[in-house]
Amino acid sequence: MSNKSQAKDDQINGKAKQKEELNKKMKEQKVVIDELSNLKKNRKVYVQQQNSNIFFLEDKSETLATCKKSLDHMKKEYQDL
């Protein structure tokens, strides 16, 4: 196999792995959205600070909107692959 065809195969495998990982994240995000959508109005929502073990109280509707935007972004990225 030539270097060009090997590089092309590596690129295809890399994209397949990227798609698989992105698909997994999209499924997780859908579960989060479903869970947030089914919470009662008086429930509190805490969001974990990135790269930390600290959680902050957040507005439920704002958090839901952020999660939906994130899912939309993931879907667009998935289509671009």
C-alpha positions, 0 to 999 in steps of 0.5 A: 500500500502506498503512503497516499492510500495509507494516509487516506485510510487513516483519515477515513478511520479518524473521521469514523472514530470522530463520528462515533464519539460525536454520536455518543455525546449527542445521545448523552445530550439527548438524555440530559435534555429529556431529564431536564424537560421532565423535571418539576417546576420547583426542582433545582438544577446544579451545573458542574464547573468545567474541570472542577468538582464545584457545582453552581445553582442554575436556572432550569430553563436557561440550562435546558436552552443551553443544552439544546443549543449544544445538541444543535451544534453537535448535530451540525458538526456531525453533518459536516463530517 
